[in-house]
């Protein structure tokens, strides 16, 4: 959903986010929704500015989100509050799963198919009966056993088996009822610490504000993603919205709030190790990916929109390798590196420590503040041969060799560090052309309005000229390993004395063009898999549909009283400029809006096409009553009927139960965080059995109920200090607004430990100890978990060693771990020790590590 669509919501749940403080501009739409009568709910461990503006604040212990959301699912199912017409038509609630499936309720927290030695699941028993369902999510390929269990072509041989009476013991409805039976209001209170009455008010408000006439929305941020079960937290939310019919409809949806101005853009055209642009999977050495034909066969689902995958992949290869990409050489497919495992930031850090990674570029990031286990990061940086850092001001990552924590502690000296560090200043947004993509998928152009000072240059300038020099170095090379750089198209025109690459030309290439005459492709439906089109990112196709027409520059607002409020002439939203994904679900199976109040698109029988206030997320001319001819074993969109809105899924349904593609289970399950002060109250499996844990000295984890580290610790941002902080810590007026690092402590815990407001405290984990002043405040509160008191503390992670207001680095306390699906680190729920006072001299300056005997 788009941010502005929040004002059409009747109920908004903000969970995993402190939206008012961390996304204050976006929060204006929540305020407008409240003015229009919406119920605003904030579910969060702390009482914040968001809580103060909400109608209801529901406190919960960090890391217990799935128990809370699972309780809402239980409440909806057991009280028969779901939007039946929507969910029966558009979700897989009636699908029958293989009878070999066993839920976690039967196996003490483990699903069927688990290999305890490998720590992975075989998904065979999770499949639809007599089907093998391909996953449409690119990230699943990094280390998955998917594909071992059967033939994806079964999806073209007939529809999934359904039981519309919902009585079959292995239909999704019955499986979910069994799975979530434990998530009673009493259990929610015991696990999360949220009072039962408060929890029930949240569940009732959501259900009351859903259905034909009303819709609700969830807003989340890294408070949901930075966990060992982050993907499954979001999955639990999607189940709620699927049951309540809050997907693809005005005011309904799940808003993933993005922290940076273009985090969405850097996911679309990714700075990610396991994806190619616009969500195409990176080839993997451990899958059948050794040739383009094999890769396309494995990765192309036979049914649904992703059946077009070969068109997008071949067009990408043509954009990258141009004339060197021909059918005879697999369009340059061999130039693409093949994954050999997880090379995300966490294991990459450990590879630096081990001397495997020799050099690193860091652009727009400050891992000496923002990465977890920053002492380990510093050790890794100190073992590199070279390090290139680009930023708008000196940051801790470029300065580690002389002012790092390990230098201060005496563990290292500058003379011990051989890393050659290059710090290159970068241009600010107003000093360069380009686009940003915001959390609404809205791609907006910004113009170059002034020259960057001195040697500051744009990132585009840096990458282009680095590539140009590398191509020159390898021009005469005959080594196979150099062929990819030699083959790259690198023909962007340069402007001005600084020879700045033309950003609009790059955008034209991302949009795509016909190879024969370099004419811009107008829409992604026109892309081909024969090499006749080139496209740097299929979802962005249409952003530059013809010469001189940069849709990202469009700035025409909707007129008051005009048709709809989708703002279709303001910038460009991928794909096809549609603003609400899966908006076919805003109409009933016959193509009529569920209600006049919540209409968005509808079938116009006279015109023979879908019409409405948004660009239809569907085949424009597909009739609602179209049904596949299964006798022909249809493929692609021919296998999805006119009543199947979820076109990116192989069967066209909203997946309440996920048969394929998740590494840690087909349904969300409450596991305790990897570090927890309590034993799991729900079952014997303590934590996510598939979570990524890198056990090694310096990265130890605390055991459950560890008496040395009994308190829950979480980190968060501040409005006044942006993200990693350096851009605002170097500005005296913003630094003055948050002059010093602090830890929030409840009055009860402060009283137990003798901590005074603004007094010094020491926070400690097995990774590090830091000292920081205390903010004794009722914004944090003790929780009663399984009959015992559990205290939680919280600290901003935005401080560092540089700027007007240096402060302790919170992430030094954290361990390197990863979510099973994304490898994202855990920053929101770990355990720590806390005491009044300051670091001892031995803690402050321990000196060089003692050699092991």
N, C-alpha and C positions, 0 to 999 in steps of 0.2 A: 504494500500500500504506500501511497505518497504521504509525506508529512502533513500536508494541508488537509488530507482526508480524515485526519484524526478529529477535526472539528465536527465531522458528521457522525462520530461515535456516540452511543448512548451510555457506554461504560468503558473506561480505560483503566487497565491494570498495568502499572509501572512496576516491574520486578526485575532485579538484576541491573538496575540503573538508578542513579540519582539525577533524574532528567533535568530538574530545574537548575541545578548547579553545573552539570557537565554538558548539557545541551540546551542552554537557556533560550536560544533563538527558536529552536524547534518546540520548546515547551509552550510558546505562545498559542499553539494550536490546541494544546490540552486546556489552557486557560479559557480559550474561546469555546471549547466543547463544554466546559463546566458552566460558562455563562449561558449556554443554550439548554442546560438542564442535565448534562451527563453526570454520572457518578464516577468520581476519580478515586482510585485505590492505589496505595503505595505499599508494597510488600518488601520489607528491607530490614536488616539487622539494626540499622541506626534510624533515629528520627531526624530527618534533614529538612532542608528547604522544600524539597518535593513533598515530604510528609506533611509539612505545615499547610500546603495548599490543597492537599487531598481531603476528600470527605472521610476517608478511613485509612488508618495506618495499621498494618498487620505486621508485627515484629516476628522475625524468624532467625534461627541460628544459621550462620553462614555454612553452606554445604548441605543444607537439608531441603533444597528447592524441590527436588523430585518428590519427596514425601508430601510437600504442600500441594503441588500440582496433581500428584496422584490422588490425593484426597478430594480434589475438585472433580476429577474424572469419576471416582467412586460415587460422589454425591450426585453427579449428573445421571449416571447409569442406574443407580439403585433407586433414585426418586423419579425416574422416567422423565427427565427434564430436557432430553436432547431433541433437536429439531429433526424429527423423524423423516419428513418428506425430503429434506435436503440430504441428510446423511445416508438414507437408503438409496437414493438415486445417484449420489456423487461420491460416496466413500466406499471402501471395501469392507464395511461392517458386516455384510452378509456373505463374504467370500469364505470358502471352506479351505482350511489349511490341512496339510498332510497329517494323517493320524499318528505318525511317529513323533510329532511335536510334543514336547513336555515343557511346561512352564516353570519359571523359577520358584513358584509356590510349591512345586512338587520336589524340588531338588535343592532346598535350603539356599536359594539365591543364585542358582546357576541354571541357564537355559540348556535345552538339549543340544547336542553337537559340540560340547566343549572338550577341547584337548588340553588337559592340565599340563602336559609336558611342554607343549608349544605355546600355551597361553592364548590360543585362538579358537574361534568357532568354525565349524563346518555348518553351512547354512541349509543343507539339504532338507532337514526336517522342518524348516520354516516356510517352505515353498507353498504356493497354492496347490491344491490337490491336482495331481497329474500335469503340473506345469513347472517350468523353470523360468523364473522371472528375472530379466536382466535389470541391473540398476542403472539409472540414468544420471548418477552423480559421479563426476570424474574423480573426486578425491579418493574413492573407495579402492582404487587400483594399487596404491603404494605397497601394501603388504596384506593382501587379502587372499583367501582361498576361494573366492567367488569364481565360478566358471567350472569348478571340478564336478558339480553335481548333476549336470544334465544338458539338455539341448534347448537353447533359447527359441528355436523355431516352433516349439510347442505353443507359443503364444499366438501363432498364425493359424492354428488348427481348430480353433473354437473358443468361445468365451470362457472365462473362469467359472468353476462350479459355484453356484450360489444356493443359499437356503434363505429365502425371503421370509420364512416364518421365524427365523433366528433361533430355532430349537436344536439344530445340529450341534453336538458337543464340541466340534472342531471348527465351527464358524467363528469369525473374528469377534462377534458380539459376546458369545459365551466365553471365549478365551480371555477377553478383556475383563469380563465380570469376575472370572476366577482370579486373574492376575491382580486386579485392584481391590479384591475383597478385603485385604488386610488394611487398606488405607482409610480406615474409619476416622471420624473426627477425633476420637480419643487417641488413636495412634498418631495422627497428625500433631496433636498437642504434645504427646510424649516425645516425638522425634524432633520436631522443629522448635518447640517452646512457645509457639503461638497459641494463645488461649482458644479453646474450642469455640466459644461464642463468637470471637472475632473471625476465626476461620470460616464459620458458617455464614456470617454476614458477607464475606467475600464471595463464597460459592453461590449464595442466593442472588447477589447483585448481578453476577455474570449471567446466570441462567435467566433471570428476570428480564435482562436487557438483550436477549437474543431471540431469534425466530423470524417470522415473516416481516414484522414491522420494525424490529430493532436489531442493532448490531453492536458488538463489542470488540475492542482491540487490546492487544498486549504490546508493550514497549519494553525492550531489553537492550542491554549493552554487555560489556565484558564481565559484569557481575554474574552473567550466565555462562559465558564462554570459557572463562579462566578457571576451569575445574577439570578434574579427571573424568567427569561425566558430562562435560559441557554440551556436547551434541545431543545427548539424551534428555537434558533439561529442555532444550528447544523442541525436541520431539514431543515431550509431554505437553508442551504448550500447543503444538500443532494438532495433537489429538483432541484437546479441549475445543479448539476452534473448528475442527472438523465435525465434532459432535454437535456443536451449536450452530453450524452453518455460517461461520464468520470468516469466510475466505472468498475473495473475488467480489465482494459486495461493498457498497459505500459505507465507510465507517467501520468496516470489519477487516481484520488481518493481524499480522504480526510485524511490528516495526523494529527492525534491527538498527539501533542507533549507532552511528559511526562517529568515532572521536575526531579524526583528522578531516580536513576538507575534502580529501580524495581517497580515503581508504577504500571506498567502493570501487573507484577507478583502478586502484592498484591491485584489486582482486580480479576485476574484469580483464585487464591487460596485465597479467599478474607478475608480481614479484614473489611468486610461490614456486617451490621446487617441484611440485608434482602436477602442475597444470600448464598447458599452453594457453594462449589468449582465448578469452571467452569460453572457458570451462571445457576445453578439450583435454583429454588425459595425456600426460607425458608418457611416452613409451617406457616399458618396464622390461628389464633383461630377464626377469623370472616369469614372464608371461609369454605367450606366443606372439611376440611383437618384432620378430627379426626382419620382417619385410612389410612393406606398406599393405599388401593384400592381406597378409595374416593379421596385422594390426586392425585393419578395417573390419575384417570378418569377426574378430573377437569383440571389438568395441562398438559395433553398430547394432543396436536393438532392432529386431525385425519389425516391431510395431511401435506406433507413436511417433511424435515429431522427431525424436533423435534418430530415426531411421535416415534422416538427411545428413547424418554425421559425415559421410565421405565427401559431400560437397563442401562442407566447411573446412575439413582437413586439407583437401587438395588445394583449395583456394588459398589457405594460409601458406602452404608450402610454395605456391606460385608467388605470393607476395614477398616471401623471404628470399627466395632463391632465383626468381625471375627466369631468364633464359636458360639458366643451368638446371631448372626443374622441368624434366621431360618425362613422358610415360616410360621411356626406356631406362631411366634411372630412378624409378619410383618417385618422381618429382622431388628428388633430393632428400627423401625420407631418411636415408642413411646418415645424413648430416646431423640429425637430432640425437642428442645424448640419451642413453637408456638408463633409467633408474636402476640402482642396485640395492636400494633400501631407503631408509628414512634419512634425508639430508636436510631436515629443517633446522631451525636455529639451535635447538637444544642439543641434539647429537653433534651438530657442527661445532658447537663450543667445546665439547669433549674431544673432538678430533683435533682441534687447535691445541688443547692441553697436551695431547698425545703426540704432537708434532706431525700429524698426518696432513692437515691443512697448512699450507705455507704462506698464503697471502689472502687478504680480504679487502673488499671495497665496502664502505659503510656510507650510505647516502640516505639522509632523512631519518636517521635512527641514532639513538644514543644508548647502546647496550650497557654501558657502565652505570647507568641509572635505571633504564627500562627493562633490562633482561634479568632473569632470576639467577640467584647464586652469583652475585657480581664479583665476588672474590675469585670464583672459578673462571668467570669471563676474563678477569684481569690476568690470571695466570695464562689463559689461552692467548690473549693478545700479546703477552710477553714472549711467547714462543714462535710467533710468526717471523718470517723473513721480512715481510713488508706489510704495511697497512695504509690504505688510502681513505681519508675521512673528508667528506664534503658537508659543510654546514654553514649557516649564516653567521655563526659566532663560534669561538673556541668552546668545545664541549669536553666533558670528562673523558670520553672515549679516545680523543686525540691527545689528551694531556696525561693519560694514565702512567706513562713511563717516568714522570717526575713528581706527580702529585696524587698517585693512586692510594687506595687504602692499604695495599700491601707495602708500599713505600713508607707510609706513615707508621705502620706497625713494625717496620724493621725486618719483614720477611724477605724483602728484595731491596736493592738499591738501583738507581738508574744504570750503573755500570753493569748490572747483571742482565740487562735487557738489550738484546741485539736487534730488536725490531726496528726497521727503518720506517718512520711515520711521515706521511705526506698529508698535510692539512691544506685543503683547497677551498677557498670561500665561495659560496654559492649565491646566486641571485634570488631576490624575493619575488613574490607573485607579480607585483606591479612592474617589475623590471624584465618581464619576459612574456611572450605570447603563449597560449596553450589553453587546455581545458581542465576543468575539475569535474568529478562525478560525485554527487552527494548521496546521502542515504536514501533518497527517493529514486535512485538511478537516473537522476537528472544531470545531463552533461551540459555544462555551461562554459562559454568561452570567456577568457579574460585577456585584455589587451596589454601590450607593452606600452607603458606610459612614460617611463623614464629609464635612462641608462643605469645599470648597476655600477657602483663605485669601484675604482681600482681594478683588481684582478678577479672580481666576482663574475661568475658566468652561470648561465642556466644549466640545469642537469642535461637538457637536450644537447646543448653545445658540448658538454663534457663527453657524453656517451658517443655522440657523432664523431667528434675528432679523435677520441680513443679508438673507435672502430676504423676510422680512416687510416690511422697510423698502423694499426695491426694488419689491415689489408695490405698496406705497403710493405710491411716487414715480411709477410708470407707470400708476396706476389709470385716469387720464383720457386717457392717450396714445392717439392714433389711428395711430401709426407701426407699420408691419408688423413692424419689427425688435423692437418691444417686446411683441409678442403672446405670445411663448413664456413670458415671465415672468408676464404677466397670467393666462395659462391654467393655470399650475402649481397643482396641489392643494397646499394649505399649511395643512391643518386639524388639525395635531397638537395635542392638549390640553397645557396647561402646568401645571406643578406648583410649589408653594411660592412664597416671596417672590421668588426669583430667576427665576421664570417659566421653569423648565427644561422643555424638551419631553419628553414621555413616550416613552422609548426603546422600550418594549414596543409602543406604537402603531406606531412606525416598523417594528419587526420584523413586526408583523401585516401591514402593507402589503407588505413584501418577500415574505412568505409567499404572500399573495394572498387574494382574497375574491370572492364573487359580487356583482355590482354591484347587483342588484335588492334584496337584503336584507342586505347587508354580512356575510354568513356566511362564515367562514373556509373556504378551499379545503383539502381534506385531502391532496391529492396532485397532482403536476404533470400527471398523466395526465388530470385533470379540467379543465384550462385550455382555453379556447375562442378561436377567432379571429373571433367575431362581435360582440365588445364586451361580452359578458355576464360576463366575468371580468376582474379587475384583478390584476396581480402584478408586484411590483418586482424580482423575480429568480427565474426559474423553477426553477433548481436548488435554491433554498432552500425551495421549496414543501414543506410538511410539517413545517417547524420550529415552526409555530404552527397546528396543524391544526384547533383548535376553541377556543372561548372559554375562557380560563383555563388553557390547556395550552401552556406555553412549554417546548418540548422541549430548548432550550439549557440549561435549569435542571436537567435530569435528572441525578441523581447516584447511581444504584444500580449498584454494582460487580457483576461476575460472581461467583458463589459458587464456592468451590473444588470441583472435580470436576463442575461443572455443564456444560451443553451448550456446547461450543465455547469460544472466548475472544475473541469479537468485541466484547465490551463494548457491546452494542447499547443498553443502558439508561443509558449514560453520555454525556450531551450528545447532539448531533445531527450527523451527517455527511452532507453532500450527495453525491449526490442520494438521496432516499428513505431516508436513514439507513443506506445500505449502506457497509461499511467497506473492501471490496476491489473496485475497479473491474474490469470484464470478468471477473467470477468464474465466468461460464459456462465459461471456458477451464480451470477446475479439474477439469472432468469431460471425459471423452472424447466423441467425436461421438455415441455412443449414450446419453450422459447418465450414465455411471457414472464415479465418481472414478478418476483415473489410478492412485491407490494409496490404501490405507486410511490410511497415514501422512500423506498430503498431501490429504486430502479437505476440501472446503469446502462446495460445493453439489452436488446431484444431482437427477435426474429421479425422482419418485415416481409410478410408473405407476398405482398404485391410486388415488391422490388426484388424478391428472391435473394435476400442477403440479410446479414446481421447489421443492425444500426444501433445508435445510442449516443451517449455522451462521452464515450471513450473509443479508442481504436479496438475493435474486437480482438480478443486473444483466442482466436479460433479460425478455422477456414471460413472465410467471409461468406461463401455461397453454400456451405454445407447445411442442409435442412435439419431441423431438430429431429425429424422422424427418419432420417437416414440410418440404416443398419447395415453392418458388414455382411457380405456374401461369403460365409465361411467355407463354402464349397470350393472357392477359388484360392483358399489360403492367403488372404489379403495381407499386405505389408504396409508399413508406414501409417499414414493417416487413414488409409482405406480400411484399416482394422479397428478404427475407433468410430463409434456411432456419433450421431449428431447430438446426443445427450451425454457426452463424456468430456467434461470441461478440462480435465487435468492432462493436457496433451503431451507434456514432457514425461509422463509416466507411461510405461509400456502398455498398460491396460486402460488408461484414461481416468483412473479413479484416484481420489485423495486417499493416501495410504495411512490408515489408522494403525495397522499392523504392517511392519516392513519385512517382506520376505527376503530381500536381498540388499546388500550394500552397506550395512552397519556392522562394525566389528565387535560390538559389545551387546548385541541382543536385539530382537525384533520389537520389544516394548521397553519403555524406560523403567528402570528398577532403582529404588533407593539403595545406594551404597554410601557408607561413610567416606569422607575425604581420606586421601592417603595418609594424612595425619589427623587424628581425631582424639578428643579427650574422653570419648565414650566407646564402648563396644556397640556394634550395630544392634539396635533394639528390634529389628525386623526379621533377621535371619542370621545364620552362622557365617555367611560370606561377608567379611568385613568391608572390603573395598572392591572397586571395579576389577575383576580378575584379568581384564585385557589391557588395563592402563599401562602406559609406558613408564618403566622405572629403570633408571640407570644407576645401579648400586656400585658405588666406588668411594674410596676415601675422599672426604671433603664434600660428599653429596649424600650423606646418610639421612635416613628418614626416622622420625620418632615413632616408637611403637604406640598402639592404642593405650589410653589411660596412663601415659608417661608422667610420673610425678615430677620430673624435672621441667616438663613443658606442659602444664595443665590447662593453658588458656588458649581459646580460639583467637587467631590473629588474621586480620584481613587488611587489604590495602585499597586505596581509592584515590581519586583525583581531587583537584581544587579548581574552582572557577577562575581564581585569580592567577594561577600558575599553570600555563597551558601544557598539557600532556607531559613530556619529559622535563619541562620546566625551564630549559635554558633560554628560550626566546623571551620569557617573562622575568626570569631571575637576573638577566642583564639590564633590565629596564627599572630604574629606581622607583618609579611610581607604582608599578605592579608588584615589585619586590616588597615595597613598604606595606602593601595590603596583607601579605602573608609573610611576616618577617622571619619566622623561625619554624623549624620542623617540630612536630608534636605527636603524641600518642593520646587517643581518646580513651579514658578509663571511667568506668561507672563509679559513682560515690560509694557503692557497696564494696567494690574491689579495692578502691583507694583506701577505704577505712580498714580493710583486712591487712593491707600491706604497708600502711603508714605513708601513703603517697599524698603529697600536698599539691594543690592546684598550682601549676607553673613550676613545680619542683622537678628535680632531675629524676629520671628513671633509667634502668638498664633493661633492654629487651634482648633476649638471647634465644638462639636455636643451636642445633648441632653444627650449623654452617658458620655462624658469625654472632657477634654481640655488638650492639650499638647503644649509644646513650642519647636520650631525647627528653625534652620537657613534657610534662603531663598536662593534658587538658581534662580536668575532672568534670564530667558532664553527664546529665541525665539523657543525653542523646543516645548513649549506649546503655544497655540494661542487662542484668543477669537473666539467664534462662533456666528453667527447670526441665531437664532432659532425663527421661526415664527415672524420675523421682529424685534426682540429685541436681545441685546447682552447678551450672556451667557459666563461666565468665567469658566475655568476648571483649577484645580491644581492637582498635583500628588506627591506621596511620597512613597519611598521604605518602605516595611513592615519588612525588614530583621534585623532591629536593636532591641536591648533589653538592659537589665540592666547590663549584664555581658560582660566580654571580655575587650580587649584593647581599643575598640571604642564603649562604651555604647551610646545608643541614645534612643529617644522617640519611644514608641511602637505605630505604626500607627493604628493597629487593635483595640486599646482601643476606637477609635472614632466610630466604626461600631456597628450596631445592629445585633441581632440574628434573622435572617429570613431564609427562605428556598425556593428553586425552588420546584414547585408542584410535579415534578417527582422524583427528586433525593435528596431533602432536602439540597442541597449544599448552602452555605452562599453567600451573595452578598458582594463583596469587590471591584467591579470595577466601580460602579456608585452609590454614595450616595451624600448627600449634607452636606455642612459644612459652618461655619463662619471662617473668617480670618481677623486678624488685625496685625499691626506692634507692636513690643514690646515683653514683657515677661509676664509670668503668674503673677498675683497679689499674695500677701501673702495669701489672702482668698482663691484663686483658688489652690494655691500650698499646703496649709495645712488647709483644711476646718474643720478638726477634726471629731469626731464621728458624724454619722448622727443624726439629731434631731428626737426625738420620735414624732410620729403623735399625735395630740391632739384629 
